[in-house]
Amino acid sequence: MRVHSDPVQAFSADFELHGSPQTGSLSFFSPLGNTLARMQWDTSTATLQTGAEQQHFASLAALTLHATGSELPVTSLFAWLQGLDSDAQGWNADLQNVSTGRLRAWRAQPEPPVELTIILER
């Protein structure tokens, strides 16, 4: 993921996504397999666990904004990973290569622009 802020922020990590847009979890791992962060959400709250620290947020959008500097379309990600188009305000997704394990999504507005590239291991 690349957030075109000042300065530009770039993140790269392995991940596991479980559940559904309503109740789920998204974990990020270092190249050595260590858990970097875990996001969990349900219809009423969202939690970010980093090491021993746990933070609570009113929504998944608020959590992703805090964690990455941009609201990420996690709920649309579930559909995109299945090759299904899903409307995520301001986001576009290239689903042509999902069957081969590649997904690219981007958002130009609102600022800052964001690029998300996912390569799946199957």
C-alpha positions in Angstrom: 0.0 0.0 0.0 1.2 3.5 -0.8 -0.3 6.6 0.6 0.8 9.7 -1.4 0.9 12.0 1.6 3.8 14.3 2.5 5.9 12.4 3.1 4.8 9.4 1.1 4.0 6.4 3.3 4.5 2.8 2.0 3.5 -0.4 3.7 4.3 -4.0 2.7 3.2 -7.0 4.7 1.7 -10.5 4.5 -1.9 -10.5 5.6 -4.7 -12.8 6.6 -8.3 -11.7 6.2 -11.1 -13.6 7.9 -14.9 -13.2 8.4 -17.1 -10.8 6.6 -17.6 -7.1 6.1 -19.8 -7.1 9.3 -17.6 -9.2 11.6 -14.0 -10.0 10.8 -10.3 -9.7 11.3 -7.3 -8.6 9.3 -3.8 -9.5 10.5 -0.5 -8.2 9.2 2.7 -10.1 9.4 6.4 -9.3 8.9 8.5 -11.3 6.4 9.6 -13.5 9.3 6.0 -14.3 10.3 5.8 -12.0 13.4 2.4 -10.4 13.9 2.7 -6.6 13.3 -0.9 -5.7 13.9 -4.4 -7.2 14.1 -7.6 -5.4 13.3 -10.9 -6.8 14.5 -14.4 -5.4 13.9 -18.1 -6.1 14.3 -21.1 -3.9 13.7 -20.5 -1.8 16.9 -16.7 -1.4 17.3 -13.3 -1.9 15.8 -10.1 -2.8 17.7 -6.4 -2.5 16.7 -3.9 -4.7 18.5 -0.2 -3.8 18.1 2.0 -5.8 20.5 0.6 -5.4 23.9 -1.3 -2.2 23.0 -5.0 -2.3 22.2 -6.9 0.7 20.8 -10.7 0.9 20.3 -12.4 2.8 17.5 -16.1 3.6 16.7 -15.8 2.1 13.2 -13.6 0.1 10.9 -13.1 3.3 8.8 -11.8 5.2 11.8 -9.5 2.3 12.6 -8.0 2.1 9.1 -7.6 5.9 8.9 -5.6 5.8 12.2 -3.5 2.8 11.3 -2.6 3.7 7.7 -3.4 7.4 7.2 -6.3 6.6 4.8 -9.7 5.0 5.1 -9.4 1.6 3.4 -12.3 -0.1 1.7 -12.0 -3.3 3.8 -15.7 -4.2 3.3 -15.3 -4.0 -0.5 -12.1 -6.0 -0.3 -14.1 -9.1 0.5 -16.0 -8.8 -2.8 -12.9 -7.7 -4.8 -10.9 -10.8 -3.6 -13.7 -12.9 -5.1 -13.5 -11.0 -8.4 -16.8 -9.2 -7.7 -17.2 -5.5 -8.3 -18.1 -3.5 -5.2 -18.8 0.2 -4.9 -16.3 1.8 -2.5 -16.7 5.6 -2.5 -13.8 7.1 -4.4 -12.1 3.8 -5.0 -11.5 1.9 -8.3 -10.4 -1.7 -8.5 -8.8 -3.6 -11.4 -10.2 -7.1 -11.0 -8.9 -8.5 -14.3 -6.1 -10.5 -12.7 -7.9 -11.7 -9.5 -8.0 -15.3 -10.8 -4.2 -15.3 -11.0 -3.9 -13.8 -7.5 -3.4 -10.1 -8.3 -5.6 -7.2 -7.3 -5.0 -3.5 -7.7 -7.1 -0.7 -6.2 -6.7 3.0 -6.0 -8.3 6.2 -4.8 -7.5 9.7 -6.2 -10.0 11.6 -4.0 -10.2 12.6 -1.3 -6.6 13.5 -0.7 -4.2 11.9 -0.2 -4.2 9.5 -3.2 -3.8 5.8 -2.2 -2.7 2.7 -4.2 -3.3 -0.8 -2.9 -1.6 -3.8 -4.6 -2.4 -7.3 -3.4 -0.6 -10.5 -4.5 -2.2 -13.6 -3.2 -0.5 -16.9 -2.5 -2.8 -19.8 -3.4 
